[in-house]
Amino acid sequence: MANLNEPEYYINRELSWLKFNTRVLEQAKKAELPLLERLKFLAIYATNLDEFYMIRVAGLKQLFNAGVMVTGTDKITPKDQLLEIREYLTQEKEVLQNTYHEIQKELENEQLYIKNYEDLDYELREKADEFFFSNILPVIIPIAVNATHPFPHLNNLSFSLAIKLSDEDNTDKFKYGMIRITRVLPRFFQVSDNHYVPIESIVHEHVEDIFPGYKLISSAAFRVTRNADIVIEEEEADDFMLIMEQGLKLRKKGAFVRLDIQENCDPDILDFLNYHMKIFAKDVYSYNLPLNLGALWEIVGNKNFSKLTLPPYHPKVLPPLNKNESIFRTIRKQDILLYHPYESFDPVTRLIKESAKDSKVISIRVTLYRVEKNSAIIQALIDAANEGKQVTVMVELKARFDEENNLHWARALEKAGAHVIYGITGFKVHAKVTQIIRQEDGVLKFYIHLGTGNYNGATAKIYTDVSYFTCKDDFAKDTTSFFHILSGFSKSQKLETLKMSPTQIKPTLLNMINNESKKGTDGRIIAKMNSLVDSDVIKALYKASINGVKIDLIIRGICCLKPGIKDISENIRVISVVGRYLEHARIFYFKNSDPCMFISSADWMPRNLERRLELMTPIVEKPLQEKLLEILQLQLNDNNLAWELQSDDQYKRVEVTGQKTINSQKILGDYINKIFNTLRKDTDANKAERLAKKLFKES
């Protein structure tokens, strides 16, 4: 048997992620998508790349500087990874630029323009000038750099204009400085209903107004990226909230890891910047497009051009949750499983809102990882605490890039009287669970929600996730134990029905994979997740494939497993679905396990399985199992949004071959709409509910 530890059987994690972001960029190239949808994917691509450099590239640089030689099962050194990343991104830069300019040109055909100041007509220039003097000049910061004015601190992802000036009295002597463009200004100034101007082109035009008495020789827009990872010594923290605040301040001072700069800039300006920042030359990227494409959302949101976006989809509330009755009564009758965003997230919010007002509810417990800024769920929890209910909230302060928002909500909850837990030493709490305790007829009744996604009403409209409601006694017992583990001391960290990482999920997964492996060709595994990295799980999947088990993996992002290797992974197929909605659900099917279907907050990565508190939930009701299996089968048949991973590590778009086009996201949305519209016409509630189940099965 082959040695499954050989590095040739594993794909590098960072390079796999880059290929995921390439699939996002490919969406921007799809001619059949509306233009502003394509522009949106450029924004997503750019934002993803920012985070990749802030965290992953920054981490590789630290490993390289520390002399670390090997970091993963693929055995690629940090130095070689950095070289491959830079080469990959340098090549992809041309694709990015060409795609942007193609979309920009096509937008002009629709009378929507992104133009530099010098390309505007006289009337629009006057409006841009007026905006400069009334809104830009008062808030920008002109900075001279010389012996008495040191080079300023530049925050992570800050955007500025570097300038080269000459003195009117001495034109042979150059001065250098910059103009910091604050984030309170729009990235693209909307000079008319259909014209946008990059802010730096307006500032460039008025540099001599900002530095009177000096002549502008040249300027270049630039943007810096810093190491944004926060390392917290939790064992030494007396006040965890205080130390998190200090960590957030340190993030602004992390080492420079990338410089984005305007193409064809004056070499003297580049020398000036690098003299002070000392960024490695290969991490300097010059672009002939506006920097910070993540801000293209400002243009995507133009309501006057909604015809250039996909029709909005409105999530639906279906039976049994559409009835005008208490949500507690509905859950008592049956377990409920929702698939967002096709089915609305509102029932989750409603559960907590209703609990806050219900006089029979005595306790609410919930874990919060990422929530929106104006969270109806947190407001309901604050209301419940103010009403004197026992409210326990696990707010994960270490949720990357949400730390500041979570600190704000933690304080608000504490002020209202809630018991707030900030995390578990050494671990992130990534589980998504709510437990409501209600006094009914002299006994305590427990209502539980378990999910694959965050308690975030905003992302629930664009992420696909699963929600599960139950009041089963075994779930009540396990969720009580879980919250006791969060708030107290516990040496026994095992649950009975639910499975928890870091102690249970990975062993359970390995046991179920091995069980399928023993069944040989009668074995069957389908697993949907965001990322697959864990080498132990990959080896178990390889062994199952060798024994004849058919394995289908639906992995949106990183996949370190190589399918299609002769005599090893020939029975494994890996696809990635990238479309309008971010595929975020984790759903696992093991044919010969009992139960056979699970949902989870955890991807199959070492961080999720070994360094986080996560939950994996068995789904035991046959109709709910069938619903999840239908979702998986539909995605496996997708030939419009799906990409298939090849044995050479490349992804190939799944093509329509003599059959109808199957866009799994559109089909699900259309069927949920069909169910909803049918129900509105049918007054018989029981008949309507049967029809909803039948229609979903047909999908």
C-alpha atoms as one frame of an Amber mdcrd trajectory, in Angstrom:
protein
   0.000   0.000   0.000   1.206   3.525  -0.802   2.700   5.671   1.943  -0.091
   8.196   2.474   2.308  10.561   4.265   4.090  11.388   1.002   3.837  15.149
   0.276   2.874  14.483  -3.361  -0.587  13.419  -2.154  -1.371  16.825  -0.608
  -2.148  20.251  -2.034  -0.619  23.275  -0.321  -3.198  25.108   1.745  -2.212
  28.646   0.657  -2.067  27.798  -3.043  -5.435  26.057  -2.762  -6.897  29.231
  -1.249  -5.506  31.319  -4.108  -7.305  29.060  -6.571 -10.537  29.582  -4.643
 -10.132  33.338  -5.016  -9.443  32.797  -8.708 -12.842  31.093  -8.948 -14.343
  34.233  -7.402 -12.546  36.324 -10.033 -13.871  34.013 -12.751 -17.408  34.977
 -11.693 -16.524  38.561 -12.582 -15.656  37.360 -16.095 -18.989  35.574 -16.702
 -20.655  37.458 -19.540 -24.088  36.046 -18.660 -24.070  37.791 -15.259 -25.412
  41.350 -14.955 -22.614  43.919 -14.980 -22.945  45.113 -11.382 -22.965  41.501
 -10.209 -19.645  41.070 -12.002 -18.349  44.249 -10.372 -19.431  42.846  -7.009
 -17.251  39.773  -7.508 -14.263  42.034  -8.175 -14.953  43.684  -4.811 -15.163
  40.295  -3.083 -11.957  39.108  -4.766 -10.052  42.200  -3.602 -11.352  42.031
  -0.032 -10.452  38.334   0.172  -6.934  39.087  -1.050  -6.482  41.827   1.558
  -7.242  39.381   4.348  -5.029  36.708   2.791  -2.040  39.051   2.818  -2.800
  40.420   6.302  -2.955  36.958   7.865  -1.592  34.142   5.727   1.281  35.894
   3.912   2.188  37.779   7.078   2.323  34.454   8.933   4.534  32.864   6.276
   6.922  35.810   6.514   7.171  35.320  10.271   7.877  31.612   9.805  10.539
  32.375   7.213  12.198  34.952   9.470  12.151  32.427  12.324  13.966  29.873
  10.172  11.067  27.389  10.054  11.579  24.982   7.158   8.460  22.758   7.042
   4.912  23.738   7.966   2.450  21.277   6.392   1.915  17.788   5.032   2.856
  19.026   1.552   6.371  19.845   2.943   6.632  23.131   1.015   8.846  25.586
   2.925   7.560  29.056   3.886  10.120  30.574   1.484   8.884  28.488  -1.451
   5.263  29.222  -0.570   5.977  32.959  -0.599   7.699  32.646  -3.975   4.772
  30.715  -5.470   2.187  33.115  -4.007   3.951  36.138  -5.484   4.345  34.494
  -8.880   0.693  33.424  -8.902  -0.606  36.890  -7.963   1.700  38.656 -10.417
   0.277  36.546 -13.246  -3.303  36.971 -12.041  -2.884  40.745 -11.819  -3.235
  40.959 -15.609  -6.495  38.995 -15.473  -7.803  41.290 -12.729  -6.931  44.449
 -14.648  -8.343  43.206 -17.939 -11.561  42.107 -16.232 -12.002  45.472 -14.513
 -11.454  47.441 -17.724 -13.777  45.154 -19.675 -16.564  45.671 -17.111 -15.850
  49.419 -16.992 -16.214  49.638 -20.772 -19.443  47.642 -20.773 -20.832  49.834
 -17.981 -20.223  52.847 -20.201 -22.479  51.239 -22.804 -25.157  51.311 -20.087
 -24.369  54.988 -19.323 -22.704  54.233 -15.988 -19.219  55.726 -15.821 -16.125
  55.432 -13.627 -13.887  58.262 -14.825 -10.838  60.144 -13.628 -11.146  63.884
 -13.024  -9.334  64.796 -16.255 -11.849  62.781 -18.298 -14.887  64.677 -16.987
 -16.628  67.419 -18.918 -16.516  71.019 -17.679 -19.785  70.855 -15.733 -18.851
  67.687 -13.866 -15.384  69.033 -13.114 -16.998  72.032 -11.467 -19.047  69.704
  -9.244 -15.925  67.727  -8.356 -14.110  70.990  -7.531 -16.966  72.084  -5.307
 -16.870  68.747  -3.475 -13.114  69.086  -3.012 -13.271  72.485  -1.345 -16.369
  71.730   0.759 -15.757  68.104   1.779 -12.243  66.900   0.944  -9.924  69.773
   1.808 -11.232  70.202   5.395 -10.664  66.538   6.350  -7.621  65.280   4.436
  -4.209  65.432   6.077  -1.307  66.956   4.096   2.006  65.566   5.326   5.470
  66.930   4.622   8.329  64.504   5.132  11.705  66.037   5.987  14.160  66.397
   8.855  11.565  67.961  11.153   8.555  66.017   9.855   9.173  62.266  10.205
   7.503  59.716   7.955   4.033  59.184   9.471   2.494  56.031  10.854   0.252
  54.420   8.227  -2.626  52.293   9.470  -3.403  48.937   7.921  -5.134  49.323
   4.541  -4.777  53.106   4.710  -5.030  54.914   1.389  -2.881  57.911   0.480
  -1.413  59.955  -2.320   2.398  60.212  -2.375   3.610  63.474  -3.920   6.756
  64.958  -5.409   6.876  68.758  -5.340   9.227  71.518  -6.385   9.629  74.870
  -4.691   8.481  77.730  -6.921  11.633  79.617  -5.897  13.953  76.623  -6.442
  12.642  74.279  -9.126  15.714  72.029  -8.991  15.047  70.946  -5.422  12.336
  68.358  -4.820  10.283  67.789  -1.722   8.323  64.643  -0.875   5.229  64.103
   1.175   1.813  62.562   1.096  -1.867  63.275   1.466  -3.744  60.839   3.658
  -7.253  60.237   2.380  -9.458  59.515   5.359 -12.004  56.695   5.307 -14.826
  59.131   6.040 -14.601  60.156   2.381 -16.205  58.005  -0.310 -13.756  55.898
  -2.303 -15.652  56.876  -5.450 -17.308  60.305  -5.447 -20.675  60.211  -7.203
 -20.434  63.406  -9.202 -23.789  62.764 -10.927 -26.452  60.066 -11.058 -24.307
  58.012 -13.410 -20.725  59.266 -12.969 -18.218  58.157 -10.329 -14.757  59.637
  -9.825 -11.947  57.922  -7.862 -11.256  60.255  -4.957  -7.480  60.323  -5.561
  -7.908  61.793  -9.055  -9.747  64.774  -7.538  -7.074  65.184  -4.859  -4.304
  64.935  -7.479  -5.893  67.783  -9.396  -5.781  70.017  -6.308  -2.410  69.173
  -4.773  -1.189  72.733  -5.377  -4.205  74.024  -3.430  -3.185  71.761  -0.544
   0.501  72.807  -0.711   0.337  76.477  -1.822   3.564  77.863  -3.239   4.712
  74.470  -4.533   4.459  72.933  -7.977   3.305  69.326  -8.370   5.824  67.226
 -10.275   4.137  63.831  -9.853   1.880  61.854  -7.578   0.941  58.230  -7.025
  -1.932  56.663  -5.108  -0.781  53.884  -2.788  -2.156  51.560  -0.160  -0.332
  49.552   2.515  -1.116  46.201   4.091   0.189  45.269   7.545   0.370  42.061
   9.527  -3.068  42.032  11.182  -2.831  38.855  13.231  -3.284  39.381  16.960
  -1.371  37.184  19.379  -2.888  37.268  22.855  -1.177  35.729  25.870  -4.439
  34.675  27.517  -2.823  32.954  30.490  -1.268  36.275  31.503  -4.422  38.341
  30.993  -6.103  39.590  34.146  -8.590  41.622  32.089  -9.252  39.916  28.764
 -11.297  42.811  27.361  -8.452  45.227  28.108  -5.823  43.030  26.519  -7.990
  42.578  23.404  -8.229  46.368  23.103  -4.448  46.593  23.336  -4.156  43.873
  20.687  -6.396  45.836  18.320  -4.138  48.875  18.732  -1.070  46.737  17.991
  -2.744  45.470  14.795  -2.454  48.995  13.419   1.318  48.818  13.955   1.994
  45.381  12.472   4.868  44.946  10.036   4.322  46.068   6.440   3.656  43.065
   4.195   2.423  44.615   0.936   2.376  47.864  -1.009  -0.190  48.494  -3.756
   0.685  51.466  -5.932  -0.521  53.217  -9.049   1.107  51.869 -12.205   3.838
  53.866 -13.970   4.460  56.004 -10.929   7.510  58.231 -10.718  10.475  56.011
  -9.677  11.537  58.711  -7.217   8.216  58.373  -5.402   8.576  54.609  -5.181
  12.120  55.025  -3.833  10.834  57.563  -1.306   8.145  55.195  -0.035  10.362
  52.151   0.121  13.168  54.051   1.842  10.799  54.569   4.764   8.693  51.373
   4.639  11.285  48.851   3.418   8.762  46.520   1.794  10.250  43.562  -0.080
  10.273  44.378  -3.801   8.236  41.270  -4.728   5.460  42.464  -2.394   5.038
  45.720  -4.301   2.168  45.456  -6.801   1.506  48.214  -9.334  -1.961  48.453
 -10.872  -3.534  50.363 -13.747  -6.912  50.417 -12.021  -8.272  52.091  -8.896
  -6.705  50.676  -5.742  -8.966  49.157  -3.076 -11.477  47.483  -5.367 -13.324
  46.323  -2.258 -14.940  49.772  -2.282 -16.704  48.998  -5.563 -19.711  48.157
  -3.372 -20.352  51.924  -3.390 -21.141  51.645  -7.104 -22.827  48.235  -6.970
 -25.394  49.733  -4.582 -26.573  52.423  -7.020 -30.364  51.925  -7.027 -30.708
  53.772 -10.336 -28.971  50.841 -12.040 -30.671  47.929 -10.290 -31.383  46.528
 -13.763 -27.670  45.651 -13.866 -27.981  43.347 -10.848 -29.758  40.061 -10.340
 -33.374  40.400  -9.194 -33.427  40.538  -5.385 -34.375  37.315  -3.657 -36.576
  37.609  -0.585 -36.141  34.692   1.863 -39.410  32.940   2.685 -40.995  31.698
   5.897 -42.610  28.333   5.123 -44.712  25.875   7.138 -44.800  25.172   9.940
 -43.225  28.495  10.958 -45.645  30.631   8.946 -48.497  29.990  11.353 -49.710
  32.659  13.726 -48.840  30.730  16.865 -46.135  30.692  19.494 -42.818  29.457
  18.131 -42.501  27.284  21.239 -45.707  25.468  20.373 -44.476  24.960  16.800
 -41.160  23.442  17.949 -42.953  21.200  20.479 -44.904  19.614  17.632 -41.911
  18.772  15.441 -38.230  19.386  14.822 -37.614  21.969  12.093 -34.730  22.379
   9.670 -34.227  25.512   7.559 -31.848  26.129   4.670 -30.855  29.795   4.488
 -31.019  32.142   2.664 -33.796  30.478   0.669 -35.708  29.966   3.903 -35.725
  33.055   6.069 -33.491  33.591   9.111 -36.370  35.500  10.747 -37.566  32.487
  12.797 -34.167  32.376  14.538 -34.458  36.035  15.474 -38.101  35.486  16.387
 -37.173  32.671  18.803 -34.945  34.989  20.821 -37.309  37.971  20.565 -40.254
  35.890  21.732 -38.157  34.448  24.555 -37.250  37.953  25.740 -40.947  38.860
  26.127 -42.345  35.508  27.298 -43.053  35.508  31.040 -42.534  31.725  31.174
 -38.960  31.949  29.867 -36.485  32.038  32.732 -33.168  31.633  30.922 -31.597
  32.356  27.525 -28.140  31.095  26.602 -26.439  31.814  23.282 -23.021  31.801
  21.603 -22.115  34.799  19.432 -19.182  34.738  17.020 -20.003  37.345  14.372
 -23.070  39.609  14.563 -24.139  42.608  12.537 -23.695  46.150  13.844 -27.417
  46.710  14.492 -28.281  43.273  15.783 -31.934  42.567  16.558 -30.799  39.414
  18.374 -28.505  41.299  20.738 -31.168  43.928  21.349 -33.580  41.131  22.308
 -30.970  39.691  24.679 -30.470  43.131  26.253 -34.260  43.465  26.637 -34.421
  40.028  28.257 -31.662  40.916  30.728 -33.378  44.196  31.542 -36.558  42.196
  32.253 -34.648  40.191  34.846 -34.272  36.972  32.884 -31.105  34.938  33.266
 -29.154  35.726  30.104 -25.812  34.047  29.401 -23.941  35.100  26.282 -20.671
  33.693  25.025 -19.168  36.562  22.963 -16.059  35.371  21.150 -13.732  38.354
  21.343 -11.142  36.543  19.215 -13.371  36.400  16.091 -10.899  37.863  13.585
 -11.804  41.351  12.283 -14.966  41.332  14.426 -13.132  41.917  17.707 -14.060
  45.585  17.965 -17.735  44.998  17.209 -17.838  42.122  19.699 -16.194  44.233
  22.407 -18.926  46.827  21.911 -21.721  44.275  22.249 -20.082  42.547  25.214
 -20.109  45.839  27.141 -23.725  46.557  26.185 -24.832  43.106  27.346 -22.933
  43.387  30.615 -24.444  46.799  31.246 -27.916  45.283  30.851 -27.103  42.616
  33.445 -26.322  39.656  31.201 -23.615  37.188  32.201 -21.032  37.562  29.441
 -18.332  34.979  28.766 -15.423  36.162  26.630 -14.020  32.833  25.528 -12.133
  29.774  26.677  -8.417  30.060  27.357  -6.475  28.733  24.399  -9.545  28.095
  22.217 -11.990  30.001  20.059 -15.659  29.205  20.589 -17.080  28.787  17.090
 -20.170  26.701  17.931 -23.568  28.197  17.008 -26.130  27.289  19.647 -29.022
  28.847  21.561 -30.795  27.302  24.524 -34.088  28.661  25.920 -35.354  27.367
  29.285 -39.079  27.799  29.827 -41.238  26.983  32.843 -44.228  24.945  31.610
 -46.739  23.325  33.965 -44.274  23.208  36.830 -41.402  21.637  34.840 -38.547
  23.058  32.812 -38.794  22.721  29.047 -35.748  23.341  26.823 -35.835  24.776
  23.304 -32.668  24.598  21.236 -31.407  26.123  18.019 -28.238  24.738  16.415
 -26.744  26.135  13.248 -23.867  26.072  10.805 -23.713  29.871  10.515 -23.484
  32.936  12.709 -26.309  34.739  14.480 -26.062  37.484  11.902 -29.208  38.550
  10.095 -27.235  40.402   7.398 -24.971  37.544   6.312 -27.884  35.096   6.619
 -29.261  36.716   3.437 -26.138  35.955   1.391 -24.636  32.845   3.078 -26.100
  29.368   2.700 -26.460  27.807   6.143 -28.574  25.305   8.038 -30.708  26.010
  11.122 -32.157  23.253  13.282 -34.809  23.699  16.005 -35.602  20.995  18.542
 -36.774  20.456  22.108 -35.558  16.861  22.473 -34.412  15.922  25.967 -31.032
  14.565  24.896 -30.247  17.827  23.100 -31.357  19.748  26.182 -28.979  17.758
  28.372 -26.032  18.238  26.024 -26.549  21.956  25.470 -26.794  22.464  29.237
 -23.480  20.636  29.643 -21.952  22.691  26.839 -22.882  26.023  28.427 -21.632
  24.779  31.809 -18.295  23.977  30.148 -18.198  27.527  28.763 -18.983  29.279
  32.036 -17.332  27.035  34.616 -14.544  24.510  35.166 -14.889  21.043  33.689
 -12.431  18.200  33.235 -15.054  16.057  31.526 -15.576  17.649  28.137 -17.760
  15.093  26.394 -21.340  15.253  25.254 -23.663  12.312  24.615 -25.737  13.099
  21.503 -24.019  16.184  20.186 -20.305  15.976  19.455 -17.906  18.712  20.498
 -14.405  19.605  19.425 -11.612  19.482  20.361 -12.350  16.158  22.069 -15.061
  14.441  20.047 -15.720  15.636  16.488 -12.482  14.449  14.898 -12.542  10.941
  16.482 -16.210  10.608  15.508 -15.518  11.624  11.911 -12.586   9.209  11.652
 -14.708   6.381  13.082 -17.519   7.057  10.591 -15.106   7.280   7.641 -13.453
   4.024   8.739 -16.871   2.392   9.120 -17.718   3.285   5.515 -14.279   2.002
   4.511 -15.095  -1.407   5.991 -18.237  -1.568   3.847 -16.151  -1.328   0.674
 -18.168  -0.585  -2.437 -21.330  -0.388  -0.303 -19.816   2.586   1.532 -20.872
   6.121   0.628 -19.766   9.530   1.907 -20.995  12.971   0.874 -19.589  15.951
   2.750 -20.149  19.663   2.194 -17.923  22.218   3.926 -15.836  25.347   3.456
 -12.375  23.788   3.753 -10.640  20.408   4.023  -7.110  20.581   5.450  -6.749
  18.022   8.269  -4.226  15.375   7.154  -5.627  12.615   9.407  -9.074  13.038
   7.870  -7.585  13.150   4.357  -5.653   9.911   4.965  -8.828   8.234   6.240
 -10.671   9.360   3.092  -7.844   8.023   0.917  -8.047   4.628   2.671 -11.825
   4.548   2.194 -11.374   5.348  -1.502  -8.787   2.570  -1.861 -11.377   0.184
  -0.376 -13.944   1.211  -2.996 -16.038   3.781  -1.095 -17.584   6.396  -3.379
 -16.864   9.818  -1.883 -18.231  13.163  -3.044 -16.859  16.327  -1.448 -18.446
  19.762  -1.954 -15.736  22.135  -0.738 -16.079  25.820  -1.493 -12.583  26.961
  -0.536  -9.382  25.230   0.523  -8.963  21.541  -0.313  -5.627  19.846   0.445
  -6.848  16.423  -0.760  -5.954  15.376  -4.303  -8.721  13.456  -6.112  -8.199
  11.118  -9.039  -4.815   9.673  -8.013  -4.512   6.184  -9.490  -5.088   3.433
  -6.880  -5.553   6.025  -4.112  -8.257   8.619  -4.700  -9.925   7.463  -7.908
 -13.233   7.122  -6.043 -13.152  10.696  -4.709 -14.739  13.629  -6.533 -14.248
  17.198  -5.296 -16.326  20.125  -6.518 -16.496  23.771  -5.487 -19.723  25.744
  -5.915 -19.174  29.502  -6.308 -22.184  31.664  -7.062 -24.481  34.410  -5.891
 -24.514  33.089  -2.317 -21.481  32.133  -0.256 -21.698  28.383   0.340 -21.155
  28.225   4.117 -23.145  25.205   5.328 -21.436  22.081   6.684 -23.482  18.947
   5.949 -22.129  15.399   6.283 -23.691  12.141   5.054 -22.350   8.689   6.017
 -24.551   6.011   4.487 -23.880   3.257   7.049 -23.885   5.359  10.221 -26.902
   5.698  12.480 -27.842   8.481  12.253 -26.416   9.040   8.798 -26.734  12.819
   8.543 -25.021  15.642  10.473 -24.694  19.409  10.382 -21.824  21.250  12.010
 -20.189  24.593  12.717 -16.810  22.960  11.993 -14.834  22.555   8.800 -12.401
  19.648   8.545  -9.362  21.699   9.482  -6.951  21.310  12.421  -8.030  24.687
  13.812 -11.703  23.606  13.910 -11.142  20.049  15.064  -8.331  20.656  17.555
  -8.219  24.333  18.593 -11.845  25.439  18.718 -15.025  24.563  20.554 -17.378
  23.433  17.818 -20.527  21.333  17.688 -21.617  18.583  15.304 -25.337  17.847
  15.365 -26.964  14.552  14.326 -30.154  14.884  12.294 -32.306  11.868  13.106
 -35.721  12.658  11.571 -36.115  10.969   8.183 -37.819  13.924   6.419 -35.058
  16.270   7.564 -32.374  13.802   6.508 -34.021  13.561   3.102 -34.147  17.347
   2.803 -30.406  17.643   3.459 -29.591  14.764   1.109 -31.632  16.417  -1.651
 -29.629  19.629  -1.196 -26.373  17.679  -1.467 -27.526  15.759  -4.544 -28.653
  18.951  -6.256 -25.249  20.560  -5.731 -23.468  17.437  -6.960 -25.470  17.735
 -10.191 -24.673  21.454 -10.618 -23.154  22.210 -14.024 -23.362  25.993 -13.927
 -21.694  27.136 -10.688 -19.541  24.079  -9.991 -15.808  23.609 -10.528 -14.217
  20.162 -10.315 -10.778  19.655  -8.793  -8.445  17.652 -11.040  -5.587  15.371
 -10.023  -3.094  18.047 -11.185  -4.423  20.477  -8.519  -6.276  22.592 -11.109
  -9.995  23.351 -11.066 -12.009  22.878 -14.237 -15.449  24.387 -14.678 -18.138
  21.675 -14.844 -19.720  21.977 -18.278 -23.171  21.212 -19.617 -22.916  18.081
 -21.754 -26.168  17.340 -23.574 -28.308  17.956 -20.494 -30.137  20.964 -19.131
 -28.288  23.659 -17.217 -28.411  23.038 -13.465 -27.714  26.104 -11.324 -28.269
  24.708  -7.827 -28.690  28.112  -6.193 -31.243  29.322  -8.731 -33.184  26.041
  -8.609 -33.452  26.182  -4.817 -34.571  29.802  -4.902 -37.142  29.117  -7.624
 -38.619  26.141  -5.788 -38.883  27.945  -2.471 -40.656  30.766  -4.316 -42.959
  28.221  -5.937 -43.803  26.692  -2.565 -44.448  30.107  -1.044 -46.676  31.263
  -3.896 -48.640  27.997  -3.823 -49.172  28.256  -0.075 -50.534  31.777  -0.370
 -53.339  30.415  -2.540 -54.197  27.477  -0.293 -56.184  28.056   2.882 -55.979
  24.457   4.127 -52.953  24.584   6.462 -52.386  20.818   6.615 -52.699  20.433
   2.862 -50.342  23.362   2.363 -47.729  21.802   4.608 -47.918  18.490   2.738
 -47.582  20.376  -0.524 -44.484  22.213   0.740 -42.780  18.917   1.551 -43.760
  17.455  -1.810 -42.531  20.460  -3.766 -39.217  20.497  -1.957 -38.765  16.820
  -2.707 -39.386  17.517  -6.387 -36.504  20.029  -6.385
